[in-house]
Amino acid sequence: MTEYERSRTMPAQPEHVFDQAANIDQMGEWLPEALHVHADELPAVTVHEDRLDEDTSALLRAERDQMRLEWGTRDQGSYTGWLQVAGIGSGASEVTVHLSFFDDSHDPGEQRVGDALDSSLRRLEEQVRLRVDNAAG
């Protein structure tokens, strides 16, 4: 099993960050650009990966009371992940994303996963900023 984790501080209340991250209709705005999530009957979702032009059955659970998203492949059980939002005071939050690959053939490698996590967290922060700025303005 291979695991990866990244964190990023965001200038917004944890509720705002979580709501943005958990919005299935807007996940494409922050997920790696090659991934698209389509809701079936929650928690069932389909993830389309452009790079392989492949659909994968997955599960996605949002636990707002815990500020946590959890996901993973449905049929083969080769991949899981979670996103946790925590308030750190002064109106800021820390977001942590963790990925676990149970099958080495599904692990894209440390460099690719690290870049994707960093990019996704940066894009999530941009979406959160847009939402907070629009709500304030």
Secondary structure by P-SEA (a helix, b strand, c coil): cbbbbbbbbbcccaaaaaaaaaccccccccccccbbbbbccccbbbbbbccccbbbbbbbbbbccccbbbbccccccccccbbbbbbccccbbbbbbbbbbccccccccaaaaaaaaaaaaaaaaaaaaaaaaaaac
